[in-house]
Amino acid sequence: MTTLQWKEPRVKEIVEKGLGSAGKLRIIQVLAENTKGITMYAIEQKSGLRHDSTVANLRTLLEIGWVEKIATKPVKYMLNMNDAIVGDLVEFFYKIQYV
């Protein structure tokens, strides 16, 4: 388990931005279940989100560094497990059987 230094001044802002909608939670859940990366189309299919919602939510998750874009054809997305918040969040999701 990673340990986050909670003294980081922006942690509250980042967490609220990352978890601010059900759509982001669904995307995180789908990405946690697909650790080698997954296309946007597959994210939409598995999460049930519309394309515009998926694009907007992924943009936010990319901005805060929780998701990484993999330069493959087609482009894939995966969780940034090197981010302490993401690691702890995914661990929590498994613990409560959200994933």
C-alpha positions in Angstrom: 0.0 0.0 0.0 1.3 3.4 -0.9 1.3 6.1 1.8 0.1 9.6 0.7 1.6 12.6 2.3 -1.6 14.4 3.3 0.2 17.6 3.8 0.1 18.3 0.1 -1.9 21.5 -0.2 -4.0 20.5 -3.2 -5.0 17.0 -2.0 -8.6 18.1 -1.1 -9.0 19.9 -4.4 -7.7 17.0 -6.4 -9.8 14.4 -4.7 -13.0 16.5 -5.1 -12.2 17.0 -8.7 -11.4 13.4 -9.3 -14.5 12.0 -7.5 -16.9 14.8 -8.3 -19.3 12.7 -10.3 -20.8 9.3 -10.8 -19.3 9.3 -14.3 -15.7 9.6 -13.0 -16.4 6.9 -10.4 -17.6 4.6 -13.2 -14.6 5.3 -15.4 -12.2 4.6 -12.4 -14.0 1.4 -11.8 -13.8 0.3 -15.4 -10.1 1.2 -15.6 -9.4 -0.6 -12.3 -10.8 -3.7 -13.8 -8.8 -3.3 -17.1 -5.2 -2.8 -15.9 -3.5 -3.0 -19.3 -5.5 -0.2 -20.8 -8.8 0.1 -22.5 -10.1 2.2 -25.4 -12.6 5.1 -25.0 -15.2 3.0 -26.8 -14.8 0.1 -24.4 -15.0 2.5 -21.4 -18.3 3.9 -22.8 -19.6 0.3 -23.3 -18.6 -0.9 -19.9 -19.6 2.2 -17.9 -22.8 3.0 -19.8 -21.8 6.6 -20.2 -22.5 8.7 -23.3 -19.5 9.7 -25.4 -19.6 13.4 -24.4 -19.7 12.5 -20.7 -16.8 10.0 -21.2 -14.7 12.6 -23.0 -15.3 15.3 -20.3 -14.7 13.0 -17.4 -11.6 11.5 -18.9 -10.2 15.0 -19.6 -10.5 15.9 -15.9 -9.0 12.6 -14.8 -6.1 13.1 -17.3 -5.6 16.7 -16.0 -5.2 15.6 -12.4 -2.9 12.8 -13.4 -5.1 9.9 -12.3 -5.4 8.5 -15.8 -2.7 8.0 -18.4 -3.2 8.1 -22.2 -1.4 5.3 -23.9 -0.2 6.1 -27.5 -1.4 3.0 -29.2 -3.7 2.5 -32.2 -6.4 2.9 -31.1 -5.6 5.1 -28.1 -6.0 3.4 -24.7 -6.4 4.7 -21.2 -5.3 3.3 -17.9 -5.1 4.3 -14.2 -1.9 5.9 -13.1 -1.1 3.5 -10.3 2.0 5.5 -9.4 -0.2 8.2 -8.0 -0.6 7.6 -4.3 -4.3 8.7 -4.2 -5.2 6.4 -7.1 -3.4 3.5 -5.5 -5.3 4.0 -2.2 -8.6 4.6 -3.9 -8.3 1.4 -6.0 -7.4 -0.5 -2.9 -10.4 0.9 -1.1 -12.7 0.1 -4.1 -11.5 -3.6 -4.0 -12.0 -3.7 -0.2 -15.6 -2.6 -0.4 -16.1 -4.7 -3.6 -16.9 -1.7 -5.8 -14.4 -3.3 -8.3 
